[in-house]
Amino acid sequence: MPLEKFEKLEDGIVRILKSYEALKAENSGLREALDIKGRELDELRERVKKLDREKVQVRERVDTLLEKLNALTQGA
């Protein structure tokens, strides 16, 4: 009888250890995925900043062209 209890205990510990290893591997994979997503987010933020700068430049150029066009039409 005591041997049966020991075997049950042993089986339980083995199951716990297997679960621990599986969770540890899953956690590692999730951390790696999180790191990848973090890098992707940083890249997208930089892209948005660049596009915002380009938008400002385009707006300034359009405003300049509109001012020139307005000056031409005012002088005509």
NUTITOR-120579 format. One line per field, with one value per residue: residue number from 1; residue in three letters; y, x, z of N, C-alpha, C in turn. Coordinates in nm, 4 decimals. Atoms other than C-alpha are relative to their C-alpha. Example, Ala and Ser with C-alpha at 12.3 -4.5 7.8 and 13.67 -1.06 7.14 Angstrom:
2
resi c(1 / 2)
resn c(ALA / SER)
n.yy c(-0.1190 / -0.1190)
n.xx c(0.0890 / -0.0820)
n.zz c(0.0000 / -0.0060)
ca.yy c(-0.4500 / -0.1060)
ca.xx c(1.2300 / 1.3670)
ca.zz c(0.7800 / 0.7140)
c.yy c(0.1200 / 0.1090)
c.xx c(0.0900 / -0.0770)
c.zz c(0.0000 / 0.0730)
This chain:
76
resi c(1 / 2 / 3 / 4 / 5 / 6 / 7 / 8 / 9 / 10 / 11 / 12 / 13 / 14 / 15 / 16 / 17 / 18 / 19 / 20 / 21 / 22 / 23 / 24 / 25 / 26 / 27 / 28 / 29 / 30 / 31 / 32 / 33 / 34 / 35 / 36 / 37 / 38 / 39 / 40 / 41 / 42 / 43 / 44 / 45 / 46 / 47 / 48 / 49 / 50 / 51 / 52 / 53 / 54 / 55 / 56 / 57 / 58 / 59 / 60 / 61 / 62 / 63 / 64 / 65 / 66 / 67 / 68 / 69 / 70 / 71 / 72 / 73 / 74 / 75 / 76)
resn c(MET / PRO / LEU / GLU / LYS / PHE / GLU / LYS / LEU / GLU / ASP / GLY / ILE / VAL / ARG / ILE / LEU / LYS / SER / TYR / GLU / ALA / LEU / LYS / ALA / GLU / ASN / SER / GLY / LEU / ARG / GLU / ALA / LEU / ASP / ILE / LYS / GLY / ARG / GLU / LEU / ASP / GLU / LEU / ARG / GLU / ARG / VAL / LYS / LYS / LEU / ASP / ARG / GLU / LYS / VAL / GLN / VAL / ARG / GLU / ARG / VAL / ASP / THR / LEU / LEU / GLU / LYS / LEU / ASN / ALA / LEU / THR / GLN / GLY / ALA)
n.yy c(-0.1204 / -0.1219 / -0.0112 / -0.0551 / -0.1430 / -0.0572 / -0.0004 / -0.1070 / -0.1243 / -0.0087 / -0.0328 / -0.1403 / -0.0855 / 0.0094 / -0.0817 / -0.1405 / -0.0372 / -0.0098 / -0.1232 / -0.1112 / -0.0116 / -0.0475 / -0.1409 / -0.0720 / -0.0126 / -0.0921 / -0.1326 / -0.0432 / -0.0343 / -0.1229 / -0.1108 / -0.0254 / -0.0646 / -0.1344 / -0.0770 / -0.0258 / -0.0999 / -0.1263 / -0.0552 / -0.0421 / -0.1225 / -0.1067 / -0.0307 / -0.0701 / -0.1353 / -0.0769 / -0.0228 / -0.1029 / -0.1269 / -0.0391 / -0.0422 / -0.1294 / -0.1016 / -0.0158 / -0.0687 / -0.1415 / -0.0545 / -0.0103 / -0.1079 / -0.1257 / -0.0206 / -0.0328 / -0.1371 / -0.0893 / -0.0034 / -0.0724 / -0.1413 / -0.0469 / -0.0024 / -0.1112 / -0.1231 / -0.0113 / -0.0357 / -0.1344 / -0.0947 / 0.0046)
n.xx c(0.0816 / -0.0819 / -0.0672 / 0.0984 / 0.0070 / -0.1242 / 0.0104 / 0.0925 / -0.0737 / -0.1004 / 0.0728 / 0.0429 / -0.1180 / -0.0396 / 0.0967 / -0.0284 / -0.1237 / 0.0295 / 0.0772 / -0.0931 / -0.0856 / 0.0836 / 0.0290 / -0.1261 / -0.0222 / 0.1023 / -0.0373 / -0.1143 / 0.0536 / 0.0786 / -0.0948 / -0.0628 / 0.1022 / 0.0174 / -0.1167 / 0.0168 / 0.1059 / -0.0541 / -0.0854 / 0.0894 / 0.0652 / -0.1001 / -0.0164 / 0.1196 / -0.0030 / -0.0958 / 0.0617 / 0.1021 / -0.0716 / -0.0516 / 0.1141 / 0.0456 / -0.0941 / 0.0254 / 0.1286 / -0.0250 / -0.0745 / 0.0920 / 0.0941 / -0.0724 / -0.0203 / 0.1300 / 0.0307 / -0.0858 / 0.0543 / 0.1271 / -0.0321 / -0.0481 / 0.1149 / 0.0837 / -0.0699 / 0.0158 / 0.1389 / 0.0233 / -0.0709 / 0.0531)
n.zz c(0.0000 / 0.0019 / 0.1291 / 0.0931 / -0.0281 / 0.0511 / 0.1463 / 0.0356 / -0.0238 / 0.1064 / 0.1229 / -0.0108 / 0.0162 / 0.1409 / 0.0755 / -0.0313 / 0.0680 / 0.1432 / 0.0178 / -0.0207 / 0.1187 / 0.1107 / -0.0256 / 0.0149 / 0.1443 / 0.0505 / -0.0489 / 0.0805 / 0.1315 / -0.0124 / -0.0202 / 0.1294 / 0.0834 / -0.0534 / 0.0437 / 0.1437 / 0.0131 / -0.0502 / 0.1055 / 0.1080 / -0.0458 / 0.0099 / 0.1419 / 0.0463 / -0.0584 / 0.0792 / 0.1313 / -0.0189 / -0.0169 / 0.1313 / 0.0810 / -0.0522 / 0.0482 / 0.1429 / 0.0141 / -0.0287 / 0.1137 / 0.1133 / -0.0310 / 0.0189 / 0.1438 / 0.0582 / -0.0430 / 0.0788 / 0.1358 / -0.0040 / -0.0151 / 0.1303 / 0.0916 / -0.0445 / 0.0391 / 0.1448 / 0.0329 / -0.0538 / 0.0866 / 0.1386)
ca.yy c(0.0000 / 0.2636 / 0.1832 / 0.2662 / 0.6074 / 0.6708 / 0.5766 / 0.8113 / 1.0871 / 1.0129 / 1.0207 / 1.3529 / 1.5028 / 1.3788 / 1.5378 / 1.8649 / 1.8657 / 1.7991 / 2.0796 / 2.3091 / 2.2355 / 2.2896 / 2.6203 / 2.7259 / 2.6603 / 2.8416 / 3.1371 / 3.1539 / 3.1528 / 3.4236 / 3.6408 / 3.6033 / 3.6941 / 3.9954 / 4.1105 / 4.0789 / 4.2765 / 4.5405 / 4.5832 / 4.5981 / 4.8658 / 5.0708 / 5.0461 / 5.1547 / 5.4496 / 5.5624 / 5.5237 / 5.7357 / 6.0062 / 6.0068 / 6.0286 / 6.3148 / 6.5041 / 6.4405 / 6.5578 / 6.8851 / 6.9361 / 6.8678 / 7.1035 / 7.3791 / 7.3289 / 7.3341 / 7.6509 / 7.8122 / 7.7153 / 7.8465 / 8.1759 / 8.2064 / 8.1230 / 8.3737 / 8.6410 / 8.5704 / 8.5940 / 8.9093 / 9.0735 / 8.9790)
ca.xx c(0.0000 / 0.2667 / 0.4386 / 0.1178 / 0.0987 / 0.4612 / 0.3937 / 0.0947 / 0.3084 / 0.5816 / 0.3305 / 0.1958 / 0.5428 / 0.6271 / 0.3056 / 0.3856 / 0.7382 / 0.6102 / 0.3572 / 0.6297 / 0.8558 / 0.5689 / 0.4756 / 0.8395 / 0.8711 / 0.5439 / 0.6577 / 0.9839 / 0.7975 / 0.5618 / 0.8515 / 1.0187 / 0.6946 / 0.6559 / 1.0097 / 0.9380 / 0.6155 / 0.7976 / 1.0553 / 0.7782 / 0.6032 / 0.9229 / 0.9681 / 0.6083 / 0.6470 / 0.9540 / 0.7662 / 0.4791 / 0.7248 / 0.8833 / 0.5443 / 0.4434 / 0.7600 / 0.6930 / 0.3345 / 0.4529 / 0.6990 / 0.4329 / 0.1905 / 0.4560 / 0.5285 / 0.1587 / 0.1103 / 0.4046 / 0.2611 / -0.0817 / 0.0712 / 0.2547 / -0.0624 / -0.2581 / 0.0065 / -0.0159 / -0.3938 / -0.3902 / -0.1430 / -0.3363)
ca.zz c(0.0000 / 0.0838 / -0.2469 / -0.4361 / -0.2672 / -0.3560 / -0.7198 / -0.7314 / -0.5834 / -0.8349 / -1.1238 / -1.0001 / -0.9791 / -1.3294 / -1.4654 / -1.2889 / -1.4296 / -1.7817 / -1.7455 / -1.6141 / -1.9121 / -2.1566 / -1.9924 / -1.9844 / -2.3604 / -2.4294 / -2.2195 / -2.4111 / -2.7422 / -2.6235 / -2.5057 / -2.8429 / -3.0217 / -2.7935 / -2.8745 / -3.2473 / -3.2138 / -3.0108 / -3.2868 / -3.5484 / -3.3429 / -3.3205 / -3.6975 / -3.7581 / -3.5212 / -3.7121 / -4.0389 / -3.9072 / -3.7958 / -4.1413 / -4.3113 / -4.0821 / -4.1760 / -4.5443 / -4.5024 / -4.3492 / -4.6335 / -4.8959 / -4.7209 / -4.7176 / -5.0860 / -5.1753 / -4.9682 / -5.1491 / -5.4867 / -5.3885 / -5.2768 / -5.6104 / -5.8001 / -5.5929 / -5.6587 / -6.0326 / -6.0362 / -5.8227 / -6.0577 / -6.3715)
c.yy c(0.1264 / 0.0194 / 0.0607 / 0.1511 / 0.0704 / 0.0093 / 0.1094 / 0.1360 / 0.0229 / 0.0388 / 0.1469 / 0.0963 / -0.0002 / 0.0850 / 0.1491 / 0.0462 / 0.0130 / 0.1283 / 0.1223 / 0.0214 / 0.0529 / 0.1491 / 0.0866 / 0.0228 / 0.0982 / 0.1434 / 0.0570 / 0.0429 / 0.1298 / 0.1220 / 0.0374 / 0.0719 / 0.1442 / 0.0902 / 0.0369 / 0.1090 / 0.1368 / 0.0673 / 0.0490 / 0.1323 / 0.1181 / 0.0425 / 0.0786 / 0.1419 / 0.0898 / 0.0326 / 0.1099 / 0.1373 / 0.0517 / 0.0506 / 0.1340 / 0.1124 / 0.0271 / 0.0766 / 0.1498 / 0.0652 / 0.0187 / 0.1159 / 0.1360 / 0.0300 / 0.0386 / 0.1432 / 0.1015 / 0.0127 / 0.0768 / 0.1506 / 0.0587 / 0.0125 / 0.1169 / 0.1327 / 0.0221 / 0.0456 / 0.1393 / 0.1055 / 0.0055 / 0.0862)
c.xx c(0.0856 / 0.0703 / -0.0950 / -0.0124 / 0.1239 / -0.0043 / -0.0950 / 0.0667 / 0.1019 / -0.0662 / -0.0447 / 0.1162 / 0.0470 / -0.0936 / 0.0253 / 0.1256 / -0.0194 / -0.0776 / 0.0897 / 0.0867 / -0.0789 / -0.0306 / 0.1248 / 0.0301 / -0.1006 / 0.0337 / 0.1156 / -0.0456 / -0.0789 / 0.0896 / 0.0679 / -0.0977 / -0.0222 / 0.1160 / -0.0117 / -0.1046 / 0.0470 / 0.0886 / -0.0844 / -0.0689 / 0.0956 / 0.0206 / -0.1196 / -0.0074 / 0.0952 / -0.0569 / -0.1049 / 0.0662 / 0.0504 / -0.1133 / -0.0557 / 0.0917 / -0.0221 / -0.1301 / 0.0165 / 0.0730 / -0.0907 / -0.0970 / 0.0670 / 0.0197 / -0.1306 / -0.0385 / 0.0809 / -0.0528 / -0.1316 / 0.0229 / 0.0486 / -0.1142 / -0.0909 / 0.0629 / -0.0145 / -0.1412 / -0.0353 / 0.0625 / -0.0585 / -0.1189)
c.zz c(0.0000 / -0.1341 / -0.1040 / 0.0178 / -0.0546 / -0.1520 / -0.0478 / 0.0161 / -0.1111 / -0.1333 / -0.0003 / -0.0220 / -0.1448 / -0.0856 / 0.0220 / -0.0725 / -0.1508 / -0.0300 / 0.0136 / -0.1239 / -0.1194 / 0.0164 / -0.0166 / -0.1484 / -0.0610 / 0.0386 / -0.0825 / -0.1396 / 0.0018 / 0.0202 / -0.1315 / -0.0936 / 0.0449 / -0.0416 / -0.1476 / -0.0215 / 0.0484 / -0.1043 / -0.1176 / 0.0356 / -0.0086 / -0.1447 / -0.0537 / 0.0560 / -0.0776 / -0.1374 / 0.0074 / 0.0164 / -0.1350 / -0.0885 / 0.0470 / -0.0480 / -0.1486 / -0.0244 / 0.0237 / -0.1169 / -0.1213 / 0.0220 / -0.0234 / -0.1483 / -0.0695 / 0.0376 / -0.0803 / -0.1426 / -0.0055 / 0.0145 / -0.1323 / -0.0994 / 0.0340 / -0.0418 / -0.1504 / -0.0377 / 0.0513 / -0.0913 / -0.1402 / -0.0187)
